[in-house]
Amino acid sequence: MNNNIIKSVSLALMALLLNGCSLNETPKTALTEEQVYGDEENIKLLLSGLYTQWRNTKQDRGGFMFNLGTDEAKQGSQQMRESSVQGSLDTYSSGLNAANTSLAEQWNKRWPVITAAAKAVFYAKTPSLQAQARFIRATLNFELVMLWGPIPIIDLNQMREARQPEKDVFELIIEDLEFASKNLAESQTDKKIPTKGAALALLGKVYLSAPVATGLRDFEKAMDCFDQVIPKYQLIENYSDLFNTTTNQNNSESIYAFQFINISPDNNMAQHHAGSRAVADLDGNCYFGGYDLIMPTAYYYNDKSKGGIWEPGDTRKLGSIRYDFTLPDGRVPKITWTGQQDELEPHTKKFEDIRTQGKQNFWYSGGLIYYLRLADILLCKAECLNELGRTEEAVQLINNTVRKRAFKGNIPEGYSWTGLGKEQLRESIMDERMRELGFEGWRRMDLIRTGNLVKYVSQRNPWAKESGSIKEFHNRYPIPESEIKQNDQINESDQNPGYQ
């Protein structure tokens, strides 16, 4: 993110719009930025492209970078051997530094989208178009400030390219989402466009997540947002159907999902990274093959009796995790030439796309990737209730919704939550969020906002535990070296503590 990027976004849009001129037309190369962005049709064109760019931050390998190094997900052994740079995201070793290209790539993907969205915010005259741009800017600012801390603020009314206090960043995010919640439609035929419910759901999560030091963490305001959202959506009956690509994934539970299909370039490629190398070695067209980039930790895939999270009868276990690698035709894969035993350890099932079976390589996986869904918001509301001292209400909310669905309406004796204290419920909600939302992209933020990153990761992530390197400063990623070199408003002295 720097002046060059800001200029390049403008030039790219102008080039896109000017390409339609015929030889007989008067050249329009002298168009000003105001003339280009002042046309509402051009704003619509810009927004259409931004939805694709935003969605593509969740596509391919990059979609999993922030999940790595949590207590929920780890890299496979072969992946750790192949790249020490990427491996450092799990080990928290010296390779997790300003020169880390895996993180720099994710940082650099997001700023052009934020910058272009800021231009749409500034120039759009129609409130609904401005609301869409504000929603996109808010989502990426929220992600960046949670993971990197203070970040620049890209607002054409007041550009601030130096790192800004988290309070200022969160105030802009809140302002954007409040505007979006008032000006987005209640429903959208085009599912890539967010709704009022999506803006309110995210606004509630922002109030829940804002660092206490900002003075903006507000459980009452978060609950008010959640209470406006919850009645508009409904949990679907079978948890596993959320990830079944042969059914309608834009269902009553989905508040916002990234729209992918199993045709390039709109495939998500997620299964390519989330599946088993042993399966891939045996059959490249088996829908649950892959290359072990990201796998569940033992804490995520084990039963409680073995030190994990799963309770007897919880249908989310087999809806979320693959334990059996027998192919549809009965073949059983074996460890490949790499010799890495974890190739046949449990893997996530959430990105499997059965439509590719026997027809396409698993690289063409194209199921939707959820960003916001009702179960998440119900758990967030319960967390607010608990923090406000209404612990029993929080327990009943979870028992009567997400846990009731998980156990098909019949929670086994001894597993229905009763009599939990405030601190007990805090810990139980964190486990419940992993059971419900594993691999859906929220775990690192959950660990950061609750102050549990070091506590949980140091014991539950095998690579972090082995290295023993994780420290409190790892709650923030390092500002990329490339940003420090390109942005004259950010110097080495502005680097996050621990990485200087």
C-alpha positions as CSV (number, residue, x, y, z in Angstrom):
1,M,0.0,0.0,0.0
2,N,1.6,3.3,-1.1
3,N,1.1,6.2,-3.5
4,N,2.2,4.1,-6.4
5,I,-0.6,1.6,-5.8
6,I,-3.2,4.4,-5.4
7,K,-2.2,5.8,-8.7
8,S,-2.1,2.4,-10.4
9,V,-5.7,1.7,-9.4
10,S,-6.9,4.9,-11.0
11,L,-4.9,4.2,-14.2
12,A,-6.1,0.6,-14.4
13,L,-9.7,1.7,-14.1
14,M,-9.3,4.4,-16.7
15,A,-7.6,2.0,-19.1
16,L,-10.4,-0.5,-18.6
17,L,-13.1,2.1,-19.4
18,L,-11.2,3.6,-22.3
19,N,-10.6,0.3,-24.1
20,G,-14.2,0.4,-25.4
21,C,-13.5,3.5,-27.7
22,S,-13.7,2.9,-31.4
23,L,-11.3,4.4,-33.9
24,N,-13.9,7.0,-35.0
25,E,-14.4,8.3,-31.5
26,T,-12.7,11.3,-30.1
27,P,-9.8,10.1,-27.8
28,K,-10.7,10.4,-24.1
29,T,-7.2,10.0,-22.6
30,A,-7.6,13.5,-21.1
31,L,-10.4,12.3,-18.8
32,T,-9.8,13.4,-15.2
33,E,-10.3,11.0,-12.3
34,E,-13.4,12.9,-11.4
35,Q,-14.9,12.3,-14.8
36,V,-14.0,8.6,-14.7
37,Y,-15.4,7.9,-11.2
38,G,-18.2,10.5,-11.5
39,D,-20.1,8.1,-13.8
40,E,-22.3,5.8,-11.7
41,E,-22.0,3.1,-14.4
42,N,-18.2,3.2,-13.9
43,I,-18.7,2.8,-10.2
44,K,-20.8,-0.2,-10.8
45,L,-18.1,-1.7,-13.0
46,L,-15.5,-0.9,-10.4
47,L,-17.5,-2.6,-7.6
48,S,-18.1,-5.7,-9.7
49,G,-14.3,-6.1,-10.1
50,L,-13.8,-5.4,-6.4
51,Y,-16.1,-8.2,-5.4
52,T,-14.0,-10.6,-7.4
53,Q,-10.7,-9.2,-6.0
54,W,-12.0,-9.4,-2.5
55,R,-13.3,-12.9,-3.0
56,N,-9.9,-13.9,-4.5
57,T,-8.2,-13.1,-1.2
58,K,-9.8,-16.4,-0.1
59,Q,-8.8,-18.3,-3.2
60,D,-6.0,-20.8,-3.6
61,R,-3.2,-21.2,-1.0
62,G,-3.6,-17.6,0.3
63,G,-7.0,-18.4,1.6
64,F,-5.4,-20.5,4.4
65,M,-2.4,-18.4,5.4
66,F,-4.1,-16.8,8.4
67,N,-5.5,-20.1,9.6
68,L,-2.0,-21.6,9.9
69,G,-0.3,-21.4,13.2
70,T,-3.5,-21.6,15.3
71,D,-4.7,-24.3,17.7
72,E,-7.1,-25.4,15.1
73,A,-4.9,-25.9,12.0
74,K,-1.4,-26.9,11.2
75,Q,0.7,-27.5,8.1
76,G,1.5,-31.0,6.9
77,S,5.0,-32.4,7.5
78,Q,5.9,-32.3,3.8
79,Q,4.8,-28.7,3.5
80,M,7.0,-27.8,6.5
81,R,10.0,-29.5,4.8
82,E,9.4,-27.7,1.5
83,S,9.3,-24.1,2.8
84,S,10.8,-22.7,6.0
85,V,9.2,-19.3,5.2
86,Q,5.7,-20.7,5.1
87,G,6.6,-23.1,7.9
88,S,7.4,-20.2,10.2
89,L,3.7,-19.4,10.3
90,D,3.4,-22.5,12.5
91,T,6.7,-22.6,14.3
92,Y,6.8,-18.8,15.1
93,S,10.5,-19.1,14.4
94,S,12.9,-16.3,13.2
95,G,11.5,-16.8,9.7
96,L,8.3,-15.1,10.8
97,N,9.8,-11.7,10.1
98,A,9.4,-8.6,7.9
99,A,10.8,-10.4,4.9
100,N,8.3,-13.3,5.1
101,T,6.9,-13.5,1.6
102,S,3.9,-15.6,2.5
103,L,2.5,-12.8,4.7
104,A,3.7,-10.0,2.4
105,E,1.6,-11.5,-0.4
106,Q,-1.5,-11.4,1.7
107,W,-0.8,-7.8,2.8
108,N,-0.2,-6.7,-0.8
109,K,-3.4,-8.3,-2.1
110,R,-5.6,-6.3,0.1
111,W,-4.5,-2.7,-0.2
112,P,-5.4,-2.2,-3.9
113,V,-8.9,-3.4,-3.1
114,I,-9.1,-1.0,-0.1
115,T,-7.8,1.9,-2.2
116,A,-10.2,1.3,-5.0
117,A,-13.1,0.9,-2.6
118,A,-12.1,4.2,-1.0
119,K,-12.4,5.9,-4.4
120,A,-15.8,4.4,-4.9
121,V,-16.8,5.7,-1.4
122,F,-15.7,9.2,-2.3
123,Y,-17.2,9.4,-5.8
124,A,-20.4,7.4,-5.6
125,K,-23.5,9.5,-5.4
126,T,-25.9,6.6,-4.9
127,P,-26.1,5.6,-1.2
128,S,-26.5,1.9,-2.1
129,L,-23.3,1.9,-4.2
130,Q,-21.4,3.8,-1.6
131,A,-22.7,1.3,1.0
132,Q,-21.3,-1.6,-1.0
133,A,-17.9,0.1,-1.2
134,R,-17.9,0.9,2.5
135,F,-18.7,-2.7,3.3
136,I,-15.8,-4.0,1.3
137,R,-13.4,-1.5,2.8
138,A,-14.6,-2.3,6.3
139,T,-14.1,-6.1,5.9
140,L,-10.5,-5.7,4.8
141,N,-9.6,-3.0,7.3
142,F,-11.1,-5.2,10.0
143,E,-9.0,-8.2,9.0
144,L,-5.8,-6.1,8.7
145,V,-6.1,-4.2,11.9
146,M,-6.9,-7.4,13.8
147,L,-3.8,-9.2,12.4
148,W,-1.3,-6.4,12.0
149,G,-2.5,-3.8,14.5
150,P,-2.2,-0.1,13.6
151,I,-2.6,0.3,9.8
152,P,-2.9,3.3,7.3
153,I,-6.3,4.8,6.7
154,I,-7.3,5.2,3.1
155,D,-10.0,7.8,3.0
156,L,-9.9,10.4,0.2
157,N,-11.4,13.0,2.6
158,Q,-8.3,12.6,4.9
159,M,-5.6,10.3,3.6
160,R,-3.3,8.9,6.4
161,E,-0.7,6.6,5.0
162,A,1.3,6.3,8.1
163,R,0.2,3.6,10.6
164,Q,-2.8,5.0,12.5
165,P,-3.9,4.2,16.1
166,E,-6.2,1.2,16.3
167,K,-8.9,3.4,17.8
168,D,-9.0,5.5,14.6
169,V,-9.1,2.5,12.4
170,F,-11.9,0.9,14.3
171,E,-13.9,4.1,14.2
172,L,-13.7,4.2,10.4
173,I,-14.7,0.5,10.3
174,I,-17.7,1.2,12.5
175,E,-18.6,4.3,10.5
176,D,-18.5,2.3,7.2
177,L,-20.6,-0.5,8.6
178,E,-23.2,1.8,10.2
179,F,-23.6,3.5,6.8
180,A,-23.8,0.1,5.0
181,S,-26.4,-1.3,7.5
182,K,-28.6,1.7,6.7
183,N,-28.2,1.7,2.9
184,L,-27.8,-1.9,1.8
185,A,-30.9,-3.9,0.8
186,E,-32.5,-6.5,3.0
187,S,-31.9,-9.1,0.3
188,Q,-29.9,-9.4,-2.9
189,T,-30.6,-11.5,-6.0
190,D,-26.9,-11.3,-6.8
191,K,-25.4,-13.1,-3.9
192,K,-22.0,-11.5,-4.2
193,I,-23.6,-8.2,-3.1
194,P,-23.9,-7.9,0.7
195,T,-27.1,-7.2,2.5
196,K,-28.1,-5.1,5.5
197,G,-27.9,-8.3,7.6
198,A,-24.3,-8.8,6.6
199,A,-23.3,-5.3,7.6
200,L,-25.1,-5.6,11.0
201,A,-23.5,-9.0,11.6
202,L,-20.0,-7.8,10.9
203,L,-20.6,-4.6,12.9
204,G,-21.5,-6.7,15.9
205,K,-18.4,-8.7,15.5
206,V,-16.4,-5.5,15.3
207,Y,-17.8,-4.2,18.6
208,L,-17.1,-7.6,20.1
209,S,-13.5,-7.7,18.8
210,A,-12.2,-4.1,19.2
211,P,-9.2,-4.0,21.6
212,V,-10.3,-2.9,25.0
213,A,-7.7,-0.1,24.9
214,T,-9.6,1.5,22.1
215,G,-12.6,2.0,24.3
216,L,-14.8,0.7,21.5
217,R,-15.4,-2.9,22.7
218,D,-19.0,-2.8,23.6
219,F,-21.0,-5.9,24.3
220,E,-24.3,-4.1,24.5
221,K,-23.9,-2.5,21.0
222,A,-22.7,-5.9,19.6
223,M,-25.8,-7.6,21.0
224,D,-28.1,-4.9,19.5
225,C,-26.6,-5.7,16.1
226,F,-26.9,-9.4,16.6
227,D,-30.5,-9.1,17.7
228,Q,-31.4,-7.3,14.5
229,V,-29.7,-10.1,12.4
230,I,-30.8,-13.3,14.1
231,P,-34.5,-13.2,13.4
232,K,-33.8,-12.9,9.6
233,Y,-32.0,-16.2,9.3
234,Q,-32.5,-19.8,10.2
235,L,-30.2,-22.7,11.0
236,I,-30.5,-25.4,8.4
237,E,-31.4,-28.9,9.8
238,N,-28.3,-30.9,8.9
239,Y,-24.9,-29.4,9.6
240,S,-23.1,-31.3,6.9
241,D,-25.4,-29.9,4.2
242,L,-23.6,-26.5,4.7
243,F,-20.7,-28.0,2.8
244,N,-22.5,-30.2,0.3
245,T,-21.8,-28.7,-3.1
246,T,-24.8,-30.5,-4.7
247,T,-27.3,-28.5,-2.5
248,N,-28.0,-24.8,-2.3
249,Q,-25.2,-23.4,-0.2
250,N,-26.8,-19.9,-0.3
251,N,-29.3,-21.2,2.3
252,S,-31.3,-19.7,5.2
253,E,-28.2,-19.8,7.4
254,S,-25.8,-18.0,5.1
255,I,-25.5,-14.3,5.8
256,Y,-22.6,-13.8,3.3
257,A,-20.6,-16.3,1.4
258,F,-17.9,-15.9,-1.3
259,Q,-19.4,-17.2,-4.5
260,F,-17.2,-19.9,-6.2
261,I,-18.0,-22.5,-8.8
262,N,-16.0,-25.5,-10.0
263,I,-14.9,-23.9,-13.2
264,S,-11.7,-21.9,-13.6
265,P,-11.0,-19.0,-12.9
266,D,-13.9,-19.0,-10.4
267,N,-12.9,-22.2,-8.6
268,N,-11.6,-21.8,-5.0
269,M,-8.8,-24.4,-5.3
270,A,-9.3,-25.0,-1.5
271,Q,-9.4,-28.8,-1.7
272,H,-6.1,-28.8,-3.5
273,H,-4.5,-27.5,-0.3
274,A,-6.8,-29.1,2.3
275,G,-6.8,-32.7,1.1
276,S,-4.6,-35.7,1.5
277,R,-1.4,-36.2,-0.6
278,A,-1.8,-40.0,-0.3
279,V,-5.2,-39.8,-2.0
280,A,-3.8,-37.4,-4.7
281,D,-1.0,-39.8,-5.4
282,L,-3.4,-42.7,-5.9
283,D,-6.1,-40.7,-7.8
284,G,-5.8,-37.1,-8.9
285,N,-9.6,-36.9,-9.6
286,C,-10.7,-38.1,-6.2
287,Y,-12.6,-35.2,-4.7
288,F,-10.9,-35.5,-1.3
289,G,-7.3,-35.5,-2.6
290,G,-4.9,-32.7,-2.0
291,Y,-1.5,-31.7,-0.7
292,D,-1.6,-31.3,3.1
293,L,-1.1,-27.5,3.2
294,I,-3.5,-27.2,6.1
295,M,-4.7,-30.0,8.4
296,P,-6.6,-30.1,11.7
297,T,-4.6,-30.3,14.9
298,A,-5.0,-33.3,17.1
299,Y,-6.9,-31.0,19.5
300,Y,-9.4,-30.3,16.7
301,Y,-9.9,-33.9,15.4
302,N,-9.7,-35.9,18.6
303,D,-12.5,-36.9,21.0
304,K,-12.6,-35.4,24.5
305,S,-11.5,-38.8,25.8
306,K,-8.3,-38.4,23.9
307,G,-7.7,-34.7,24.8
308,G,-9.7,-33.2,22.0
309,I,-13.0,-31.4,21.6
310,W,-15.5,-33.9,20.3
311,E,-18.3,-35.2,22.4
312,P,-20.3,-38.4,21.7
313,G,-23.1,-38.0,19.1
314,D,-22.0,-34.6,17.8
315,T,-22.8,-34.7,14.1
316,R,-20.4,-31.9,13.3
317,K,-17.5,-34.2,13.8
318,L,-18.0,-36.3,10.7
319,G,-19.5,-33.3,8.9
320,S,-16.2,-31.4,9.4
321,I,-13.4,-33.9,9.4
322,R,-12.5,-36.8,7.1
323,Y,-11.1,-39.9,9.0
324,D,-11.6,-42.5,6.3
325,F,-9.6,-42.2,3.0
326,T,-11.1,-45.2,1.2
327,L,-11.9,-44.1,-2.3
328,P,-15.4,-44.5,-3.7
329,D,-14.3,-47.6,-5.7
330,G,-12.8,-49.3,-2.6
331,R,-9.1,-48.5,-3.2
332,V,-7.2,-47.6,0.0
333,P,-4.4,-45.1,-0.4
334,K,-0.9,-45.5,1.2
335,I,1.7,-43.1,2.4
336,T,3.4,-41.6,-0.7
337,W,7.1,-41.3,-1.7
338,T,7.5,-38.5,0.9
339,G,7.1,-40.9,3.8
340,Q,5.2,-38.4,5.9
341,Q,2.8,-40.3,8.1
342,D,0.4,-37.4,8.6
343,E,-0.8,-37.8,4.9
344,L,-3.4,-40.1,6.3
345,E,-4.2,-38.3,9.5
346,P,-7.6,-36.6,9.7
347,H,-8.2,-33.8,7.2
348,T,-10.9,-31.2,6.9
349,K,-13.9,-32.1,4.7
350,K,-15.4,-28.6,4.4
351,F,-13.8,-27.9,1.0
352,E,-14.5,-31.2,-0.7
353,D,-16.4,-30.8,-4.0
354,I,-18.0,-34.1,-5.0
355,R,-18.9,-32.6,-8.4
356,T,-15.3,-33.1,-9.4
357,Q,-15.2,-36.9,-8.7
358,G,-13.9,-38.8,-11.7
359,K,-14.2,-35.7,-13.9
360,Q,-11.9,-33.0,-12.7
361,N,-8.8,-32.6,-10.5
362,F,-9.6,-31.5,-7.0
363,W,-7.9,-28.2,-7.8
364,Y,-11.3,-27.3,-9.4
365,S,-13.1,-27.4,-6.1
366,G,-15.7,-24.7,-6.1
367,G,-18.0,-24.8,-3.1
368,L,-19.0,-21.5,-1.5
369,I,-16.7,-20.3,1.3
370,Y,-18.7,-18.8,4.2
371,Y,-17.8,-15.5,5.6
372,L,-20.8,-14.9,7.9
373,R,-23.4,-17.4,8.9
374,L,-26.0,-17.5,11.6
375,A,-24.3,-20.1,13.9
376,D,-21.3,-17.8,14.3
377,I,-23.6,-14.9,15.2
378,L,-25.5,-16.9,17.8
379,L,-22.2,-17.9,19.4
380,C,-21.1,-14.3,19.4
381,K,-24.3,-13.2,21.0
382,A,-23.9,-15.9,23.7
383,E,-20.4,-14.5,24.3
384,C,-21.8,-11.0,24.8
385,L,-24.4,-12.3,27.2
386,N,-21.8,-14.1,29.3
387,E,-19.5,-11.0,29.4
388,L,-22.5,-9.0,30.6
389,G,-23.1,-11.4,33.5
390,R,-26.1,-13.1,31.9
391,T,-24.3,-16.5,31.8
392,E,-27.4,-18.7,32.2
393,E,-29.1,-16.9,29.2
394,A,-25.9,-17.5,27.2
395,V,-25.9,-21.2,28.1
396,Q,-29.6,-21.6,27.1
397,L,-29.1,-19.8,23.8
398,I,-26.3,-22.2,22.8
399,N,-28.1,-25.3,24.0
400,N,-31.2,-24.4,22.2
401,T,-29.6,-23.5,18.8
402,V,-26.2,-24.6,17.7
403,R,-25.8,-27.5,20.1
404,K,-29.4,-28.7,19.6
405,R,-28.7,-28.9,15.8
406,A,-25.3,-30.6,16.4
407,F,-26.9,-33.4,18.4
408,K,-30.1,-33.7,16.2
409,G,-32.1,-32.3,19.0
410,N,-31.0,-34.8,21.6
411,I,-27.9,-33.8,23.6
412,P,-26.6,-36.8,25.5
413,E,-26.9,-36.9,29.2
414,G,-24.0,-35.1,30.8
415,Y,-23.3,-33.0,27.8
416,S,-26.0,-30.4,28.0
417,W,-24.4,-27.3,29.4
418,T,-25.7,-26.5,32.9
419,G,-24.3,-24.7,35.9
420,L,-21.3,-23.2,34.1
421,G,-19.6,-20.2,35.6
422,K,-18.5,-17.2,33.6
423,E,-14.9,-18.3,33.1
424,Q,-16.0,-21.9,32.3
425,L,-18.4,-20.7,29.7
426,R,-15.7,-18.5,28.1
427,E,-13.6,-21.6,27.6
428,S,-16.5,-23.7,26.5
429,I,-17.5,-21.1,23.9
430,M,-14.0,-21.2,22.4
431,D,-14.2,-24.9,22.0
432,E,-17.8,-24.6,20.6
433,R,-16.6,-22.1,18.0
434,M,-13.9,-24.6,16.9
435,R,-16.5,-27.4,16.6
436,E,-18.9,-25.2,14.7
437,L,-16.6,-22.9,12.7
438,G,-13.4,-24.9,12.2
439,F,-11.4,-23.8,9.1
440,E,-13.9,-21.1,8.3
441,G,-11.3,-18.3,8.9
442,W,-12.2,-16.9,12.3
443,R,-9.9,-18.8,14.7
444,R,-6.9,-16.5,14.7
445,M,-9.1,-13.4,15.3
446,D,-10.9,-15.3,18.1
447,L,-7.6,-16.2,19.8
448,I,-6.3,-12.6,19.5
449,R,-9.5,-10.9,20.8
450,T,-9.8,-13.2,23.8
451,G,-6.1,-13.1,24.6
452,N,-5.6,-16.9,24.1
453,L,-3.2,-17.0,21.1
454,V,-0.1,-17.9,23.0
455,K,-1.8,-20.0,25.7
456,Y,-3.6,-22.3,23.3
457,V,-1.3,-22.4,20.3
458,S,1.8,-23.2,22.4
459,Q,0.2,-26.4,23.6
460,R,-2.2,-27.5,20.8
461,N,-0.3,-26.7,17.6
462,P,2.4,-29.4,17.3
463,W,4.9,-27.3,15.3
464,A,4.6,-24.3,17.7
465,K,4.9,-26.6,20.7
466,E,8.0,-28.3,19.3
467,S,9.8,-25.0,18.6
468,G,8.7,-23.3,21.8
469,S,9.2,-19.9,20.0
470,I,5.7,-18.3,20.2
471,K,5.6,-15.1,22.3
472,E,3.1,-12.5,23.1
473,F,4.3,-10.2,20.3
474,H,3.1,-12.8,17.8
475,N,-0.4,-11.5,18.4
476,R,0.6,-9.2,15.6
477,Y,2.2,-10.1,12.3
478,P,5.3,-8.1,11.1
479,I,4.8,-5.2,8.7
480,P,6.2,-6.5,5.4
481,E,9.7,-5.3,4.5
482,S,8.3,-4.3,1.0
483,E,5.8,-1.9,2.6
484,I,8.5,-0.2,4.7
485,K,10.7,0.3,1.6
486,Q,7.8,1.6,-0.6
487,N,5.8,3.6,1.8
488,D,7.7,6.7,2.9
489,Q,5.2,7.2,5.8
490,I,6.3,3.9,7.4
491,N,9.8,3.4,8.6
492,E,11.7,0.5,10.3
493,S,11.1,2.2,13.6
494,D,7.3,1.8,13.0
495,Q,7.7,-2.0,12.9
496,N,5.6,-4.0,15.4
497,P,7.5,-4.9,18.6
498,G,9.4,-8.1,18.5
499,Y,10.2,-7.9,14.8
500,Q,12.5,-4.8,14.9
